[in-house]
Amino acid sequence: MIYADNAATTKLDMDAFEAMRPFLLEKYGNASQPYSFSRVVKKALRDARITIASCINASPEEIFFTSGGTESDNWAIKGTLCYGDSRAIVTSQIEHHAVLNACAFVEQMGFPVVYLPVDREGIVGTDELRQIISTKTKLVSVMLANNEIGTIEPVSLLADIAHKHGALFHTDAVQAVGHIPVDVKSLGVDMLSASAHKFNGPKGVGFLYIKKGTAIKPLADGGSQEFGMRAGTENVASIVAMALALSKNCKYINEIEAKLHRMEEFFFTALEKSGIDFLRNGAPNRIPGNINISIRGANGEMLLHRMDLKEVCISTGSACDSTNTQISHVIQAINIPDEYAKGTIRISFGKYNQESDAQEVASTLIEILKNNIASKT
């Protein structure tokens, strides 16, 4: 089986897995308790916070552990609206649904939301933000890298515009952290969301970076964990594993990127030689290993299932039901022509893939497409 859907989730790093064991079986104390049995747990929590902070150039007290990207996004959006007179939110049309649905919720509560368009490459324009933003804008939330097409957004420029108008800036960096260098100070963001399972950590854990001094309320009330800002007993085993997985990915980030770019080359060389009519989606500046293509006259859902039968896991840019095919909101937003849009698939390679995987995925896809064309004629 070839797993080529690393944008959906990643294989757990073995060192990260081993790091979890002691905190599940032996050192299982509650970090909030004062006795000696919990001290090692408390220290592990502190060390993990320091490690993660160093990976994104933050201070340890600016890292708040959560259950993942969805919680982090919801907290950033809903938690900041509790302060001040400003009420409006600006986001983009191609955000992950964790952001879009959170915005839809606050919109129902009476907070105005504006959705910025993107260009053909999926880039949010700075001019568009300047035209939309006002002194009534409380928060601008634009993702660092798109989960479908991989486009890396000009977040530092957008954050600067937001701050000049007195607004906070949040970025959903779930697809970016652990895959490209991320420096919260260079980006100039007030909040940043991340999820461990996207960078070879365990599922169900993530973090929210909150710049010191940012006015934000807790998403849930309860105990005094996470400096009194995120109630609930910490998932120490997963937090420790997340910190280790992130530090390893950041350490080898250049080597992994070079390997993934070679795999992309192998894939596209094979596809171009085959004569398949396709469009590559996203900007040249994108997450390494992200391949989003729209194939003329194809059906993405059919390709996903045919590839699955050949033991190749990929993703699609559309969701099918018995009556019609719904093109993803991202593919719609970048205006892919109809004759290509339904044939959109996403292939995302990760650090555990080999170069031979790229060649095998390409040859399998080409075989399926050629057979499909032959069956039609």
N, C-alpha and C positions, 0 to 999 in steps of 0.2 A: 504494500500500500504506500502511495506517495501522498503525503499531507502537504497541500499547497494552499492553505487557508489560514495563514498565520496572522492575518489582520483580524480574524475572528477570535482566535485564542492561540496560545503557544504551548509547546511542550514544557513541562516543569523541569527546570534545571536540577540535575541530580544532587549537586552540592546544596542547593536550596532545600531540596527534599530532606536530605540528611540533617540539615540544620533544624528542621522542625521537630524531629524525633524526641530530643530531650525535653522539649517544652510540652509535649503531648503525653509522655510516659513517666518522666521522672521529675522534672522541674515545673510542675503544673500549678504552682501557687498563683494566687490572685495578686497582681502587681499593686493593688491598692491597700493590701494588708501590711501592718507594721512589723510583723515577726520575721525572723531570720530566713525562714523557708521561702519567703517572697522576695528577699533582697536580690537574689540572682536573676529573678524574673524582671524586677524593676530595672536592674542594670542592663539587661538584654534589650529592654524597651528603649532605654536611654541611648544605648549604643546604636540601635537601628535608626533612631531619629537622627543621630549625628551623621551616620553613613548616608542616609537618603538626602539630608540637607546638603552634604558635600557634593553629591552627584549633580545637584541643580544650582549650586552656588547660593544656597539659602542659609539662614540660621536655624539651628535645631528647634527653637521655640516657635518657628513659623511653619512647622510640619505637623499636620493633624491627621491621625490615622482614621480611615473610614472603611466601609465595606466594599468600596470600589468606585469606579468612575461615575456611575449613575448617582450615587449618594453625594459624591463630591460636587457634581454639576448642580444638583438640586439645592444643596446647601449654599453654594456660591450665589445662585440666582435668588432664592427665597430669603436667605439670611440677610442679604444686604438691603432689601427693600424696606426693612423695619426702621431705618434711620433717615432723618432728614425729610425735606419737602419734595425733593425730586422723586418722580415716580416712573418715568419712562425707561424702557429697555430697548437696546438695539442689538440685534443678532444677525446671523446670515441665513440664507435660504438652505444652505447645505450642511447645517449642523447635524450632529448625531441626535437621535430622538430623545436622548436623556436631556438635552438642552431644549430642543423644540417643544417637547411635551411639558417640560417645566415652565417654559414661557407661555404655552397655551393655558396652563393652570393659573398663572398669575394674571394673565389677560382676562380670564373669567372673573378674577377678583377685583378687576377695575384698573389694573396697571397697563398702560398703553405699551404695545410691543411693535417695533418696526423691523421688518425682515429685509436685509440688504441683498440685492441681486449679486450675481457673480458673472465673470466673463466666461468665454468658451473653455478656458483652462481651469475654471473653478476658483479664480482669485477674487477676493473681496477688494474692491477699489478704494483707495484712500479718498479720492474725490467724492465718491458716493457717500462715504461716512461723513465728510465735511458738510455735505448738503443736508443730511438728515439730522445730525446731532444738534442738540440745543442745551441750554442751561437747565432744562427740565429732565434731561437724560441722567438717570441714576447709574446705570450699568451698561457697558458694552461687553458682549460675550461673543468672541470669534475663536474658533478652534485653531490650534497650531498646525495640525495636519489632518486632512480629510480621510476618513476611514474607508471610503469607497475608491476614490481616484488618487489618493496619496498627495495631493497638492499641499505644499507648505505655504501658509499664509504670511503676509508681511506684518506680523503681529506687533513688532516694535514700533512701526510707523503708525499703526492703528491705535495702539495704546497711548502714544504721544498725543494724538488728536483727542482721544477721550479725556486725558488728563487736562489738556488745555481748556476743555469745556467743563471741568469740575466733575467728570464722571469717573467711576471705577472701571477697571478692565479685568475681565476674567477670560482665561483661555482653557478650553478642553484640550489637554495635551496627551490624551490617552494613547493615541496612535504614534506619538512622537517620543515620549520619554523612554529612554533605553534603546532608541534606534537612531536618533540624531543628537548631537550635543544640545543640551538645554540649559540655559543660564537665565534665571529669573530676573537678574539685575540687568542684563543686556536686553532682555525682552521688555522690561519695564512694566511687567504685569503686577496687579494687586493680588490675584488669585490664579491658581493653576491646578487642574485636576489630573490625576494619574491612576492607573489600575494595574495591579501586579501581573495579572494573567496575560497581559499584552507584551510583557518583557521577560517571560519564562519564570514568573513567580506563580504562586498559587491563586486560585480563584477565590472571590469573596473578600478581597482586601485591597485597599488602595490608600491614597492620601490626598489631602487638599493642602496646597501651599497657600497660606494667608499672610501677606506682607504685614509686618509689624505696624500697628496703628490703624489698620483697616477696620472700619465699623461694620461688624457682622454679628448676628445673633445665632445661637445654636439652632440646629434643625430639629433636635429632639431634646427634651428636658429629662433630667434624671440625676445621676451621680456626678462626681466632680472629676471624672476622667478627662484626659486631654486638656489639661489646664482649665477645666470647668466648661469647656466648649463643645465636647462631644461625649454625651453620657453613654455608659455601657462598658462592661468589662472588656478590656482589650484582647484581641485575638493574637496573643503574643507569638505563638508558633508561626502563624502566617506572616506576621509583621517582620519577624526575624528572617524568614525565607525571602520575603519581598526585598528587604535591604540587601541581602547577599546576591540575589538574582540581578538587581539593578546595578550593583557595584561591578559585577562581572561583565555585564553587557556594556557598561560605560568604559571599562578598562580596555575591552577589545573592540570598541565601536568602529575604529577605522578599518581593522582587518575584516570585520563582518560586512561592513559597507562595500568594501572592494570585492569581496566574494559574491555578494548579492548583485552587484552591477555586472559581474561576469556572467552570472546566471541569466540576467535579463538579456544580455547580448546573445547568448546561445539561443534563448527562446525566440527572440525577434528575428534573428538570422534565419532560423528554420521556417518561421511563419512567412517571412517575406519571400523566401525561395519557393514556397508552396503556391504562391499566387492567390492566396486567400485575400479577399477584399475586406479590410478592417480599418477602424480608427483607433488610435491609442488616446485614451482620455487622461486628463490631468495636465499639470504644468511640468516643464522640464525640471524644475526644482521640486522634487517629490521624495517621499519616503523610500529608501532603498528596498528593493524587492517587491514593490507594489506594481502590479500589472493589471490595468483595467482597460479592456478592449471591447469595442462594439463591432460585431461582424455583420456585414450586409446580408439580409435575408435569413439570418439564423434565428433560433429561439434559445435564449439563455437558459431557461428552465430545462429544456430538452438536453442541452449540452451538459448541464450539471448532472443530470441523471445518467446520461450515457457515459460521462467520465467516471461517475461513481461505480457503474458496472465494470469499468476497467480498473477499479481500485485507485482512482485519482480523486482527491478531495479538492474542490474549488468552490467558489461562491458565484452568485449571479446578481445582476443589477436590476432584477425584476422579481416580483412575487406573483405566482400564478394561482388562479383558482379554476373551477370547472368551466367558467364562462369567458374569462378574459385575462389578459396579462397587464399588471400594473407596473409601469416603469418607475424606478426608484426616484425619489424627490431630487437626488443629486444629479442623475442623468437628465431629468427634466430641466433642472435649473441651468445646466450648461448647454442646453439646446442641441442635443444630439439628434440628427435627422431621423425621422420615423423608420426608414428602411434599415437603419443600423441599431436603433435604440433597443428593440426587443431582443437583439442578439448580444446583449452586454453581459460579460462575465468578468469576475475578478480572480486573479491568481496572485497569491501573496506568499513569497518564499521567506524562510527564516533561517536562523543560524544553524539549525540542524539539517537543513536541506543540503544536498550535494549538487555539483554541477551536472551530473548525469540525470538528476531529477528534472532539471529544466529541459533537457533534450527529450526526456521521456514524456513529459507533460505536453510539449509541443507536438511531438510525433503522434501522440494519442489524439490530441485535439484535431490535428490535420486529417488523420484517418477517419475520424467520426464525421467531419465536415465533408470530406470527399465522398464517403459512402452515402451521406444524406443527399448530396447533389446528384449522385448516380441513381439513387432510388427515385428521385423526382423526375429524372429523364427516362 
